[in-house]
Amino acid sequence: MTTDAAALFIVFEGGDGSGKSTQARLLRDWLAGQGREVVLTREPGGTELGRRLRREVLHGDDLDPRTEALLYAADRAHHVHTLVRPALARGAVVVSDRYIDSSVAYQGAGRALGGDEIRELSLWATGGLLPGLTVVLDVDAATAAGRRSRRPDRLEREPHGFHEEVRSAFLALAAADPERYVVVDSSRSREDVHAAVVAAVAPLVGVVA
């Protein structure tokens, strides 16, 4: 049963094809079954402005790395201000598919813009809002590539080495702050991954056996 209804911000991170969207939906359903209000969102694209930016940054004309990073930061600032913070203020659980660490991994590491610089940009954009829990779904780049759609976006089209750099960046972030991160092997079955996610989330929402 649920014993605590405090607000909570949970983020799924990982490479393209790691299963974030699927696991975010499964967690949303599980949390709703515990009687919680759940806001499921994503970056980019969690707001109307974000959906327009998503089309441009992932499917529009080619962008230089700095422009790409700034567009993600603009989406994040708007997303947090208009959706995430209001939901947390009313006591909801917010579950997001991607957040700051995606920019650190993709633009900071993959695009070689510098992880510290990209993190500082995103912290400024969000007023320093960090998740209570970040779930990193880890899978090797080759396996992830086999799961991706037949019409890859700009980032998905990057070469194998780029995606390995991104994966390494996510794992380094998790290793540096083990109290706020959990790494889950997402090469396992969807059900096994979901069970591992629930085991990490349940204590945070006051669910006891």
KAFENTA-V639077 format. One record per helix or strand of 2 or more residues. SS is the DSSP state (H for helix, E for strand). FROM is the first residue (numbers start at 0). TO is the last residue. If there is no record, write none. Layout:
# KAFENTA-V639077
[[SS/FROM/TO] [SS/FROM/TO]]
This chain:
# KAFENTA-V639077
[[E/7/13] [H/19/32] [E/37/41] [H/47/58] [H/64/88] [E/92/96] [H/99/109] [H/114/125] [E/132/137] [H/140/146] [H/159/175] [E/180/184] [H/189/204]]
